[in-house]
Amino acid sequence: AGMRSQEGGLAFKIYQARFPGKPLVVTEFDNGSLRVTAEAKAEQYMEYFRMLRHEPDVAAAFVYPLQAVGSSQEGLWTASGGPTAIMLSRLANRAF
């Protein structure tokens, strides 16, 4: 499911409708694909953060790439050259 689909990144809207006016926390989101580069994931994460910033009642959102699939270390935040450095750099220099 994609970032802008009701089954994917917009699933929180179900809870917005169910609990109007209540602050929501997106407890985890991730692109777990091993076919997507760390740079592309960082861009996707930043796009999702930007999108959520304009959503009423979304108080926080957390990226959840804490486990690697199989023996790959690509998705791990602790992996050297993984998305951590890219994301931290983009977050530190964000325009929003």
N, C-alpha and C positions, 0 to 999 in steps of 0.2 A: 504494500500500500504506500502511496506517495505522500509527500509532505502536505500537499493541499487536498488530500482525500479525507472523507469522513471516517474511513476505516484506518487511516494513518495519522498524519500530523494534526488533523482537525478533530480528532476524536474527543478532545476536551470540550468541544462545543455541545456535546451531549450533556455534559455536566453543567455547563453554563445555563442551558435551558432548564435543567432539572433543579438547579439551585441558584436562581437569579440573584445577583448582588453579592454573592459569597465569593471571597477570594479563592482562586484556584492555584494549585501548584502542579506543574507538569513534572512528575517525579522522575521520569526518564525518557529520553529519546536518543536514537542512534541510527546511523546507516551502517549496518553490519556487513555490507557487501565487501568482499575481498577484491572485487574488480574495480572499485572506486579508489582513486588515489587519496592520500592524506590531504593534499591541497584541495581537491574537489570536495572532500568531506568537510573541511574547514569552511569553505564557501557555503556549502549547504547548511551547516550549523549556524553560520552567521545570518544567512537568509531567514532561517527559522526563528532565530532570536529577534531579528528585525520585524518579522511578521507578528510574533507574539507581543512585541512591545506596544502594538496598536490595538491589542485585544483587551476589551474591558474585563476587569476582574482577574486577569492572569497575573499573579503576584510573583511567580518565579518559575524557572524551567532549568532542568539539569540534564546534561549530556551524560550518557551511560555507556561508554566504550571500555568497560572494565575487564572483559574476558575476550580472549582470542579464540577463534574457531580453529580447531585442530591444533597444529603446531605453529601456526602463523602468529607472529607478534605484531603484525601491521596495525591492528585496531587498538592495541593497548596504549593507554595514556603514558605508561612508563617506558614504552619502547623508544629506543634511540631513533630519531628521525620520524617518529610517528606524528600523529596530529596534535600532540600536546604543544610543542613549540610553535607550530603554526597558529593554533587556536589562541594561545596566550598572547602571541604577537598581535593577532587581529583584534582580540578583545581589548588589549591595552591601547590600540590605535584606532578604535572604532569611532565613528562620527556620531553615534547616538548615545 
